[in-house]
Amino acid sequence: MSNSRATARASARIKQLAALDISGPQLVPMLMTELHALFSFNVGIYDHTTADGDYHFFIDEQNADKVLTPMIAHPYFLQLENEVMRSRRNSELYEFGPTPMAESMRISRSDYLHHAFHHEALRPAGGDDGARLLPRLRNGQPLGRLILGRDSRKHHNQLVSRAELRPMARVQHWIAHALEPRAATATLEYDNQENALLVIGGDLRLRHCSPNAGRLMTLAFGEYWRQKGSLPEDLLRMLRSIRQINHPDHAAPPPVLDKISPWGRFNFRAHLLDATLENAAEHISAGHHAMAYGISVTHDVPVALRLIEAARRSSLPPRQIEICYWLARGESHRQIAERCGISINTAIYHGRQIYARFDANNRKELSERLLALRAMQH
């Protein structure tokens, strides 16, 4: 596929993402995939702070996770970044649209090449040059930062120019619209993705956290919960409520916490480990002498997100991907025709081809086929 055709296709798919009935950072993985066709980069990062103050980030390249994840929120590396790059506040004031990294620096390029930020952070991750974009709401408020890094040596030591960023600039408002968290529609359903378990000591300190449990905690509460050295206060409150069950004036809610983050819905349920119906009262009355608590974590993701991912990984052409998604979501041919700006006959024609492609007879079967396809892909 030629560069111009790849760019046009990626731009169209970004606009499709912005028109879905789901939105927010959960679309970042698919956005990153399309951005590769608009701008050549080695590693991509999206970081933002939620309304609750939780700091979240997404790293695009698997091989960069081991390098970037330990440092991306570390105070030392944040200090190095502040010495080299514009502060976040200044970026919000002066950076509109995709901006080459060279234009975001506070120091000269030669000083940067000798700085610890270059040698200890960007160079090991494979991105000593690049660009960044602050997706903005219509009122100008940024929704976080997209940071796209690349190795200048692989581009003949040519630094990123404004001309290279024009394709991204043309769809920046669509990117912002896709990333803007909006209230879930009444028809948005969730499906279980994975489960994990945390083990907490009687002193309310974390005793065991598997890699998967730690990842789910980070998706739910952001990266800072590790740096604080203790469990988030919401989880501590759950555990304290178990201790107080036998108190006459106990009025705490059940030890269950539901949390919605940009990465899905999380359910935390606390319980006493090794407790049975016969000895539960003894465990509870022991209070802080309890041996251990368990917190089970359930992570649910929107079914709509699973459907669009599966449709995009199929061999359908771009127009049919969009129609396939809306069919699987239960929309009528008339509703799809209005959404896509096509005639109802065209919607019916594409619908028949999609059903044949997935050997489905109706919308329910199509949805089941897509979800099964995504499960096999993972």
C-alpha positions as CSV (number, residue, x, y, z in Angstrom):
1,M,0.0,0.0,0.0
2,S,1.4,3.4,-1.0
3,N,2.2,6.0,1.7
4,S,-0.7,8.2,0.6
5,R,-3.2,5.4,0.6
6,A,-2.0,4.2,4.0
7,T,-2.3,7.7,5.4
8,A,-5.8,8.1,4.0
9,R,-6.9,4.8,5.5
10,A,-5.4,5.5,8.9
11,S,-7.1,9.0,9.0
12,A,-10.4,7.4,8.1
13,R,-10.1,4.8,10.8
14,I,-9.3,7.4,13.4
15,K,-12.4,9.2,12.4
16,Q,-14.3,6.0,12.8
17,L,-13.0,5.5,16.3
18,A,-14.2,9.0,17.2
19,A,-17.7,8.1,16.0
20,L,-18.1,5.0,18.2
21,D,-20.4,4.9,21.3
22,I,-17.3,4.2,23.4
23,S,-14.5,6.7,24.0
24,G,-11.6,7.6,26.3
25,P,-8.1,6.2,26.9
26,Q,-9.4,2.7,26.3
27,L,-9.1,3.5,22.6
28,V,-5.5,4.4,22.8
29,P,-4.1,1.0,21.6
30,M,-6.1,1.3,18.4
31,L,-5.2,5.0,18.0
32,M,-1.5,4.2,18.3
33,T,-1.8,1.6,15.6
34,E,-3.2,4.1,13.2
35,L,-0.7,6.9,14.2
36,H,2.1,4.7,12.9
37,A,0.8,5.2,9.4
38,L,0.7,9.0,9.9
39,F,4.1,9.5,11.5
40,S,7.0,7.1,11.7
41,F,7.9,6.4,15.4
42,N,9.5,3.6,17.4
43,V,7.7,4.0,20.8
44,G,4.5,5.7,21.8
45,I,3.3,6.9,25.2
46,Y,0.0,8.3,26.3
47,D,-0.2,9.7,29.8
48,H,-2.9,11.6,31.6
49,T,-4.4,12.3,35.0
50,T,-8.0,11.4,35.7
51,A,-10.5,13.5,37.5
52,D,-9.8,11.5,40.6
53,G,-6.1,12.5,40.5
54,D,-4.9,9.0,39.4
55,Y,-2.0,9.1,36.9
56,H,-2.2,6.6,34.0
57,F,0.0,5.8,31.1
58,F,0.0,3.5,28.1
59,I,3.2,2.3,26.3
60,D,2.8,1.3,22.7
61,E,5.8,-0.9,22.1
62,Q,6.2,-4.2,24.0
63,N,10.0,-4.0,23.9
64,A,9.9,-0.6,25.6
65,D,7.8,-1.6,28.5
66,K,10.7,-3.0,30.6
67,V,12.7,0.2,30.0
68,L,9.9,2.8,30.3
69,T,7.5,1.5,32.9
70,P,9.9,1.7,35.9
71,M,11.0,5.2,35.1
72,I,8.0,6.9,33.5
73,A,6.6,8.1,36.9
74,H,9.8,8.0,38.9
75,P,10.6,11.4,40.5
76,Y,14.2,11.2,39.3
77,F,13.3,10.9,35.6
78,L,10.5,13.5,36.0
79,Q,13.1,15.9,37.2
80,L,15.4,15.1,34.3
81,E,12.5,15.7,31.9
82,N,11.8,19.1,33.5
83,E,15.4,20.1,33.0
84,V,15.3,19.3,29.3
85,M,11.7,19.8,28.1
86,R,9.1,22.5,28.6
87,S,7.0,22.1,31.8
88,R,3.6,20.7,31.4
89,R,2.1,24.1,32.2
90,N,4.1,25.8,29.5
91,S,3.3,23.0,27.0
92,E,-0.4,23.6,27.7
93,L,0.1,27.3,27.0
94,Y,2.2,27.1,23.9
95,E,1.8,23.7,22.2
96,F,-1.2,23.5,19.8
97,G,-1.2,20.6,17.4
98,P,1.6,18.1,16.9
99,T,4.9,19.6,17.9
100,P,8.5,18.4,17.0
101,M,10.5,17.5,20.1
102,A,13.2,20.0,19.1
103,E,10.6,22.8,19.5
104,S,9.6,21.6,23.0
105,M,13.2,21.7,24.4
106,R,14.4,24.2,26.9
107,I,18.1,23.6,26.1
108,S,20.1,23.3,22.9
109,R,20.3,20.1,20.9
110,S,24.0,19.7,21.7
111,D,23.4,20.1,25.4
112,Y,20.5,17.6,25.2
113,L,22.8,15.0,23.6
114,H,25.1,15.2,26.7
115,H,22.2,15.3,29.2
116,A,21.3,12.4,31.5
117,F,17.7,12.5,30.2
118,H,19.0,11.5,26.7
119,H,21.4,8.8,27.9
120,E,19.3,7.3,30.8
121,A,15.8,7.7,29.5
122,L,15.1,8.3,25.9
123,R,18.1,6.6,24.2
124,P,17.5,3.2,26.0
125,A,13.8,3.3,25.0
126,G,14.8,3.9,21.3
127,G,13.5,7.5,21.0
128,D,16.0,10.3,21.1
129,D,13.8,12.5,18.9
130,G,10.1,12.6,18.0
131,A,7.0,14.6,18.5
132,R,4.2,15.1,21.0
133,L,0.6,16.1,20.8
134,L,-1.7,17.4,23.6
135,P,-5.2,16.4,22.4
136,R,-7.5,19.2,23.5
137,L,-11.2,19.5,24.2
138,R,-13.1,22.2,22.4
139,N,-12.4,24.6,25.3
140,G,-8.7,24.1,24.8
141,Q,-8.2,21.9,27.9
142,P,-5.6,19.1,27.2
143,L,-6.6,15.4,27.7
144,G,-3.1,14.3,28.5
145,R,-0.1,13.8,26.2
146,L,0.7,11.7,23.2
147,I,4.5,11.3,23.1
148,L,5.9,9.6,19.9
149,G,9.6,8.9,20.1
150,R,12.0,7.6,17.4
151,D,15.7,7.0,16.8
152,S,17.1,9.8,14.7
153,R,20.0,7.7,13.6
154,K,17.6,5.4,11.7
155,H,16.3,8.5,9.9
156,H,19.7,9.7,8.6
157,N,20.0,12.0,11.7
158,Q,17.2,14.1,10.3
159,L,15.1,15.7,13.1
160,V,11.3,15.6,13.0
161,S,9.9,18.5,11.0
162,R,6.5,20.2,11.0
163,A,5.9,18.9,7.4
164,E,6.1,15.3,8.7
165,L,3.4,16.0,11.2
166,R,0.8,17.5,8.8
167,P,-1.1,14.2,8.4
168,M,-1.5,14.0,12.2
169,A,-2.4,17.6,12.4
170,R,-5.3,17.1,10.0
171,V,-7.0,14.6,12.4
172,Q,-5.9,16.0,15.8
173,H,-9.5,17.1,16.6
174,W,-10.8,13.6,15.8
175,I,-8.1,12.1,18.1
176,A,-9.2,14.4,20.9
177,H,-12.8,13.5,20.4
178,A,-12.0,9.8,20.5
179,L,-10.0,10.2,23.8
180,E,-12.5,12.4,25.5
181,P,-14.2,10.3,28.2
182,R,-17.9,10.5,27.8
183,A,-20.8,9.0,29.8
184,A,-21.4,5.4,28.9
185,T,-24.6,4.8,26.9
186,A,-27.4,2.9,28.4
187,T,-26.7,0.0,26.1
188,L,-23.0,-0.3,26.9
189,E,-22.4,-3.8,28.3
190,Y,-19.4,-5.2,30.1
191,D,-17.8,-8.6,29.8
192,N,-15.4,-10.3,32.2
193,Q,-11.8,-10.1,31.0
194,E,-9.7,-11.4,33.8
195,N,-9.4,-12.0,37.6
196,A,-6.6,-11.8,40.1
197,L,-6.0,-12.0,43.9
198,L,-4.1,-9.8,46.4
199,V,-3.0,-11.1,49.8
200,I,-3.0,-8.6,52.6
201,G,-1.5,-9.1,56.1
202,G,-3.3,-8.5,59.4
203,D,-1.4,-5.2,59.6
204,L,-3.1,-4.2,56.3
205,R,0.2,-4.3,54.4
206,L,0.4,-6.0,51.0
207,R,1.9,-9.4,51.4
208,H,1.5,-10.9,47.9
209,C,0.7,-9.4,44.6
210,S,1.1,-11.4,41.4
211,P,2.3,-9.6,38.2
212,N,-1.2,-9.7,36.8
213,A,-2.8,-8.4,40.0
214,G,-0.3,-5.6,40.1
215,R,-1.1,-4.7,36.5
216,L,-4.8,-4.6,37.3
217,M,-4.2,-2.4,40.3
218,T,-2.2,0.0,38.1
219,L,-5.0,0.1,35.5
220,A,-7.6,0.8,38.2
221,F,-5.7,3.2,40.5
222,G,-2.8,4.5,38.3
223,E,1.0,4.1,38.7
224,Y,1.4,6.1,41.9
225,W,-0.2,3.5,44.2
226,R,3.1,1.6,44.1
227,Q,5.2,4.6,44.9
228,K,3.1,5.5,48.0
229,G,4.2,2.1,49.5
230,S,0.6,1.3,50.7
231,L,-2.7,0.2,49.4
232,P,-5.1,2.9,48.1
233,E,-7.3,4.3,50.8
234,D,-10.5,2.9,49.2
235,L,-9.1,-0.6,49.7
236,L,-7.9,0.0,53.2
237,R,-11.4,1.2,54.0
238,M,-12.8,-2.0,52.8
239,L,-10.5,-4.1,55.0
240,R,-11.3,-1.9,58.0
241,S,-15.0,-2.6,57.5
242,I,-14.4,-6.3,58.0
243,R,-12.8,-5.7,61.3
244,Q,-15.8,-3.7,62.5
245,I,-18.6,-6.2,61.6
246,N,-19.1,-7.3,65.2
247,H,-19.2,-3.8,66.6
248,P,-22.8,-2.8,67.7
249,D,-22.6,0.5,65.9
250,H,-21.1,-0.9,62.7
251,A,-22.5,1.1,59.8
252,A,-19.8,0.6,57.2
253,P,-20.8,-0.7,53.8
254,P,-20.0,-4.3,52.7
255,P,-16.4,-4.9,51.8
256,V,-16.9,-4.4,48.1
257,L,-15.6,-1.6,45.9
258,D,-16.5,-0.9,42.3
259,K,-14.2,1.4,40.4
260,I,-14.5,2.7,36.8
261,S,-11.2,3.7,35.2
262,P,-10.3,4.5,31.6
263,W,-9.3,0.9,31.2
264,G,-12.6,-0.7,32.2
265,R,-14.6,-1.6,35.2
266,F,-13.0,-3.1,38.3
267,N,-14.6,-4.9,41.2
268,F,-12.7,-5.4,44.5
269,R,-14.1,-7.8,47.1
270,A,-12.4,-8.3,50.4
271,H,-12.6,-11.5,52.5
272,L,-10.8,-13.3,55.3
273,L,-8.4,-16.0,54.2
274,D,-8.7,-19.4,55.8
275,A,-12.1,-18.4,57.3
276,T,-15.0,-20.8,57.5
277,L,-18.5,-20.5,58.6
278,E,-17.5,-22.0,61.9
279,N,-14.5,-19.8,62.7
280,A,-15.4,-16.5,60.8
281,A,-16.6,-14.8,64.1
282,E,-13.3,-15.7,65.8
283,H,-11.3,-14.3,62.9
284,I,-13.4,-11.1,62.8
285,S,-13.2,-10.5,66.6
286,A,-9.4,-10.9,66.3
287,G,-9.3,-7.6,64.5
288,H,-5.8,-6.6,63.7
289,H,-4.6,-10.1,64.8
290,A,-6.2,-11.7,61.8
291,M,-3.7,-13.7,59.8
292,A,-4.5,-12.4,56.4
293,Y,-7.1,-10.9,54.1
294,G,-7.7,-11.6,50.4
295,I,-8.9,-9.1,47.8
296,S,-10.2,-10.6,44.7
297,V,-10.1,-8.3,41.6
298,T,-12.4,-8.7,38.6
299,H,-11.7,-6.7,35.5
300,D,-14.5,-6.2,33.0
301,V,-14.2,-4.4,29.6
302,P,-16.9,-3.0,27.4
303,V,-18.2,-5.6,24.9
304,A,-18.2,-2.8,22.3
305,L,-14.5,-2.5,22.6
306,R,-14.0,-6.2,22.1
307,L,-16.3,-6.0,19.0
308,I,-14.4,-3.2,17.3
309,E,-11.1,-4.8,18.0
310,A,-12.2,-8.0,16.4
311,A,-13.8,-6.3,13.4
312,R,-10.6,-4.3,12.8
313,R,-8.4,-7.5,12.9
314,S,-10.6,-9.2,10.3
315,S,-10.0,-8.9,6.6
316,L,-13.0,-6.7,6.0
317,P,-12.6,-3.4,4.0
318,P,-12.8,-0.2,6.1
319,R,-16.4,0.6,5.3
320,Q,-17.6,-2.9,6.2
321,I,-15.6,-2.8,9.5
322,E,-17.8,0.2,10.6
323,I,-21.0,-1.5,9.4
324,C,-20.0,-4.8,11.0
325,Y,-19.5,-3.1,14.4
326,W,-22.9,-1.4,14.3
327,L,-24.6,-4.6,13.2
328,A,-23.0,-6.5,16.1
329,R,-24.1,-3.7,18.4
330,G,-27.7,-4.4,17.3
331,E,-28.4,-1.4,15.1
332,S,-30.9,-1.7,12.3
333,H,-30.0,-1.2,8.7
334,R,-31.9,2.2,8.7
335,Q,-29.9,3.4,11.7
336,I,-26.6,2.2,10.1
337,A,-27.5,4.0,6.9
338,E,-28.1,7.3,8.8
339,R,-24.8,6.9,10.8
340,C,-22.7,6.1,7.8
341,G,-24.3,8.4,5.3
342,I,-25.3,5.7,2.9
343,S,-28.6,4.4,1.5
344,I,-30.5,1.7,3.3
345,N,-30.0,-0.6,0.3
346,T,-26.3,-0.2,0.5
347,A,-26.4,-0.9,4.2
348,I,-28.4,-4.1,3.5
349,Y,-25.9,-5.1,0.7
350,H,-22.9,-4.7,3.0
351,G,-24.7,-6.5,5.9
352,R,-25.3,-9.6,3.7
353,Q,-21.7,-9.7,2.8
354,I,-20.6,-9.4,6.4
355,Y,-23.0,-12.1,7.5
356,A,-21.6,-14.4,4.8
357,R,-18.1,-13.6,5.8
358,F,-18.6,-14.7,9.4
359,D,-21.2,-17.4,8.6
360,A,-23.8,-15.6,10.8
361,N,-27.5,-15.4,10.3
362,N,-28.4,-12.5,12.5
363,R,-26.9,-9.7,14.6
364,K,-26.6,-11.9,17.7
365,E,-24.7,-14.6,15.9
366,L,-22.4,-12.0,14.3
367,S,-21.6,-10.6,17.8
368,E,-20.8,-14.1,19.1
369,R,-18.6,-14.8,16.1
370,L,-16.6,-11.6,16.6
371,L,-16.1,-12.2,20.3
372,A,-15.0,-15.7,19.7
373,L,-12.6,-14.4,17.0
374,R,-11.1,-11.9,19.4
375,A,-10.6,-14.6,22.1
376,M,-8.6,-16.7,19.6
377,Q,-6.5,-13.7,18.6
378,H,-5.5,-13.2,22.3
